[in-house]
């Protein structure tokens, strides 16, 4: 007879508990969250006029005297259930800025809108997936004895893609410093786009905000070479944002020209270091700015929103460009499950992080992301709704809101997180069932539309 595993024994123990049904309700309410937060405490709802207790909830009546709530981690590698919810929120956030909804007028669809891609510069030649990797008539060799070309045809999933042709020639220092300044480079880019637009329209640059507003949502994604690049939806509004029509001079072509010019001219200089000098950090040569068209003759709005939502749930580890958890010592780099290229980037990040001139960049705490410390998704205030508003709307839909006529007293305390082995098994099953139900519902809606 097969001996039961620890997970099986724990699952049986949970199923035999008298409060198992209520515990299962909690797991289902979290969507099968992989690493729920445990809370203890109470909520009392009182009539605002008479002081009468209308409702009282206390975790002492719950299994284990705890309430489980979602971890809300966006990374699919950490919690698939919460990442799906985050992806859904991101989709609606981006889509509202493209088509309207969520308190954004539908007229934004007819504004000048672009889907922009900005890349990191080259830090050295790397292997790539193409008909032939890096064909050259005369390959030759670098000073370290490595070939300067590669005539092979690599499969799209080949592990060599993104790896330097010569690790000794690759500028790992510039790669890390570029990551550390990427958010500042984006800020400079946005400011310069506004200035280009003002100049093109014959306006004083400081008066641009009186005539138009630039709104955006951007997502950062790691390429195969472990360098971040940016996808962004950029929209031109009137001075009050989505409620205002842009000025007559605000055309999509004018916006494209401003984006391309600014992407090529802006730069950020790193602090001078006796060890590595000063670096002028720019965007790469690959710049793409495509108009989004209301008549469908261009990238599809829903597809753009789904594209952004997909990448916002990816952690660095899923692209092979880092880890989803911080490193606490240099020795952790050597045991990290990454390839040699990423490991060398981590070493460079740790080494530069020890220099006093780079202390403000906090490179060592961000070694796991190769020095990049910006948010995966950022947006301007007027682009569309917020994650907080979407969560509040969801809570209202589920009936989890207070009304003006009542007073609520709360007292909550953190009591741990995670699952036991058996609980993790149940949670994974619930998450999978919910995901399948959503997929079936999506297919049913698609079939209904096609009839």
N, C-alpha and C positions, 0 to 999 in steps of 0.2 A: 504494500500500500504506500502511495506517495506521501511523503511528509509535507505538511503544509508549510508554506513560507511565512515569514514574519508579516508580510503584507496581507496574506490570506487570513491569518489568525486575527490581525487587527481589524480587518473588514468584517469578519464574523462577530467579533466583540461589539463593534458599532451597531451591526444589524440586530443584535439581541438586546440592545439597550432599550428601556421603556420609552425614552424620548427620541428614538431613532427617527420617527416620522417628522418631528419638529426640526431635528438637526438637518434632515434631508431638505426641508423647506428652506432653511438658511443657506445651504450650499447652492440650491437652485436659484435663490434670490441674488446670490453673487455671480450667477452665470457660470458657475464651475470655476471660479477664480483659483489659480494655482497656488497663490500665496496670500490668503486673506489676512486682514488685520483683526485681531481679537480685542473687543472692547468690553468693559464692565461699567455699569452705571444705570441711570434711570432718566426718564423724561416724564414730566407731569404737565398736563394741559388743563388750565383753569379758565373758567368763565371770566372774561375781563371785567364784568360788572359786579357779579355776586361773589366771585372767588370760589365758586363750586368746582370741584374736581370733575372734569369731563372725561379725562382719560389718563391712565397711569401705566407706564411700561417700565419694567425692571428686569435686568438681565438675571436676577436671582431665580427667575422662573424658567430660564433657558437651559438647554443641555450644557453642562460644564459651567453654568452661570456666566456665559459669555455670548456676545453678539458678534457674528462674523460679517465684515464688510469688505468690499473689493479693495485690492491693492492699488488698482488704477495704473499699473505699470504699462507703458506704451509698447514695450519691446515684446515681440512675439516669442523670442527665445526665453523670456522670463515667465510670461503669463499669456498664453494664446487667447484666453477668454477676454481679459481686459484689453489686450491689444486690438482685438476685433471691435470692441466698443469704441476705443480711441480712434481707430481707423474710420468707423462710421461717423463719429463726431467731426473728424477732420474733413471727410467727404462733404458733409453738409456745410461746414464752415467755408470751405473753398468754393463750393457750388453756389452758395448764397451770394458770394462776391462776384460770380460770373453771370448768374441768371436771376438773382433776386430771391426774396424769401427771407424769413427770420428777421423781419423789420427792415430789410433792404429792398428798395423799389425794383420792380421788374425792368425798369428803363435802363438799368446798368448794362443790360445785354447789348444795348446799341451804342455804348460808349467805346472809345478807342481802348482796346484791351490786347495785351501781348502775352505770349508764353515765352519766357526768356530762359536761356541756359547759359550760365557762365562757368568756366572751368578753371582749374589751377594751371599755372604755367608748367613748362617742362623742367624737371629737375635732373633729367638724363634719359637717354633712350631706354625703352622697356619693350618687352615682347608684347605683341598684339595679335588679335584674331582677325585675319584677313586672308585674301587669296594667297599672298605670301607675306610673311611677317614684316621683315624690313629688307627688301631686296636692294642690293647695290651692285653696280658693275664691278667695283673693286672693293671687296669687303675690308681688307686691311685689318689691322689690330690697333688697339689703344695702347697707351704706355704701360698698361698692366698686363698686356698680352692677350686680352679678350677681343673677339671678333667685333667689328663695328657694324655688322649686318647679320641678318638671319633670313635665309631663303626658304625656311620651312613653312608649312601650312598648319597652323595650330587649330585644334577643335575649340569651339567657344568655351567649353568648360575645362580646358587644359590648365593645369596648375601653374604652368610657366607664364601664362598671360599676366601682364602687369609687373613681372619681375624684371629688374634691370639687366641689360646686356652685360654691363660691368658694374658690380656693386661698389668697386673702388672709385669709379668715375661719378657715381650718382651723388648728387648734392643733398645728403640727408639733413644737413643743418638748415638749408633753405626750405626744405619740405616742412620741417617742424615749425620753423618761424612763420612760414606762410599760413599754416593752420592756426597758429596762435593769434595772428592778425587778420584772419579771414572775416570776422564779424566787423571789425573796424573798416576793412576794405569795402564791405557791402554798404556800410553807413556812408562812406565817402562817395561811393558810386551813386546812391540815391540822391544825395545832396547835389552832386554834379549833374545828374539828369535834370533836376529841377532848374538848375542854372542854365543848362543848354536850351531847355524849352523856353525859358524867359528870354534869353538872348535871341532865339529864332523868331519869337513873336514880337521883338522890339520892345520888350519890357525891361525895366530896371530889375535886376535879379532879386533884390530884397522885397519887391512887390509881387512876386509870383503868387504868394498865398492869397492875395486879394483877387486873383483871377481864376486860379485852378488849384487842384489838389492831386497829388500822386498817391495812389493807394496800391498796396501790394500784399501778397502772401508768398512766402518762400520756404522751400524745404531743402535741407542739405543732404547729400547722398555721397557715400564713398564709392569711388571708382575702383577698378581692379588694381590699379597701381597704388591704392591706399591713400589717394588724395581726394579731398572733398570737392565736389562741384555743386552748383546751386541751380535749382529749377524755381522759377518764380512766375506768378501771375501778376501782371502790372496793369493798372487801370487808371485812366485819366478822368477826373471828375471836375465839377465846379468847385468854388471855394468852400462850400459847406459839405463837401463830400458826396456820398451817393444820392442825396436828395437834390443836388444841383446838377444841371447840365453843364458840360465843359464849354469853354468859349469856342467860337467858330473856328479859330485858328488851331484848335487842338485836334489834330488828325492822327490817325494810326501811323501814317508814314513819318510825320514829324516826331512822334514818340519813338519809332524804330530808329530813326537817325540819331536822336539824342541818346538812346540806350547804347547803340554801337559806338558812338563817339566817346561817351563817358567810360565805357568798359575798357577802351583802349588807352585812355589818358590818365585815369586815376591811379595813384600809388600810395603806399604806406611805407615809411622807412622804419626799420627796426632800430632799437637803441644800439649805440656803438658798443662793441665789446672788443677788448684787446685780443680775445681768443679767436673771434670769427669776423671782426670788423662790423660794417653796417650793410644791411641788405635793403634794396629797393624791391618791394613786393607788389606785384601786379596780378591782374587776371591773365589767364592763358589766351592764346590766339584763337581758340575755338569758341566763338560767340554766336549764339543763335537767338533771333528775336522774330517770332512768327505772330502775325495778327490772328486773333480769334474773331471769327466772323459770325454775326447773328443769323445770316442766311444759310449757314452750314458749310460754306465754301472755305474750310479751314479746319484746324484741329477741333475736335468735338469737345464741347464744354464738359459734358459728363465724363468723358474719357480723361480729360485733364484733371478733374477733381479726383477721380478714382486713382489716377497715376500718383498724384501727390499723397493721397491717403495710404497707398500701398507702401511708399517709401518712408513715411513718418513712423511706421511701426517696426522698421528694421533697425536693429542695433548694429554696432560696429562688428560684432563677432559674426553676424550672419553674412556679411560681405567679405569676411576674412581680413578685415582692415583694422582689427583691434579687439578689444574685449568689452563686455557689458558690465564690468565691475572694476573698481580702482585697484591699483597696485600699491602696496605699502612699503616695499623695499626693492632695491635693485635686483636682489636674488630672485624675486618673483618673475622678472622678465625672462630669465633663462628657462623657467619651467612653464611659461605661458604656452598654450596650444595654438601657436601662430607660426607662419612661415618665416624663413630667414630674413626676407625683406622687411616685414613688419617688425620682427624682433630688433633689427638694426635701427629702425625708426624709433622704437621704444627706448633703446639705449641712448640714441641721440637726444631724445626728449628728456631723459633722466639726467644726462650729462649737462645739457644746457640749463636745465632747471636748477642746477647747483651753482650757477654763476650769479653773482649779486646783481649784475645789470639786467638780468631777466627775472628777478624775483617777482615782480608785479604780474608776470604772465602765468604764474602758478603752473608751470609745466609738469612738475612731478605729480601733483594730484590728478593731472589729466594725461598722464602717460598712456593709460589704457585706451584713450581716443586719439593718440598720436599728437597731442597738443591742441586739438580742436576743442574749444570750450563754449561754443555757441549753442543755442537751442536748435534742435532738429527742425522745428517749424516756428517761424516768426511771421508776424503780420503787422501792418500799420493799423492804427486805432480805427480808422474809418473804413477799412476794407469790407468787413462784414461783422457777424456776431462773434461771440467769444465762447471758449470752452465752458466757462462758468455759466453763461446764459443757457447753453445747450443742456448742461447737467440740471439746471433749475427747471427747464422746460420738461425734461424727462421725469424729474421728481414730481412736478405738478400733474403730469399725465398719469402717474402711478398713485396719485393721491397723497403724496408725502409732503404736504405743505401746510403751513399754519395760516389761519385766517385772522383778519384784523380784530375780530371780536374776542379773541382769546389771548391768554398769556401762557407762555411755555417756560417751564423751569427745567434745566438740564444739568446733569453732572456725569461726565464720562472720563474714563481712564484707560490708557493703553495697557493691555494685558498679554501681549505676545503676538505672534504671527505664524503663518504656515499651517501645514497639515501633518497629521500622523500618516504612516505608510498606507493604511487602509483608507483613511479619509481622502488621500490624494487619488486613490484608485476610483472612488466614487465621484470625486470632483471632475476627473478627466472624462469619465463616461457622460456626466451631465453636460459638460462643455461640448463634447462631440455631438450629443443629441441635439443640443440647441443650435449648433452650427449647421447640422443637417436640416433641421426644421427651417432655418432661415434660407438655406439654399433651395429647398423645395418650394417655399413661399415665393422666392424670387423667380424661379422657373415658371410657377403657376401664373404670376403676374405677366411674365413675358409672353406666355402662350395666349393669355387673355387679350393682350394688345395686338397679337398677330392675327387674331380671328376677325 
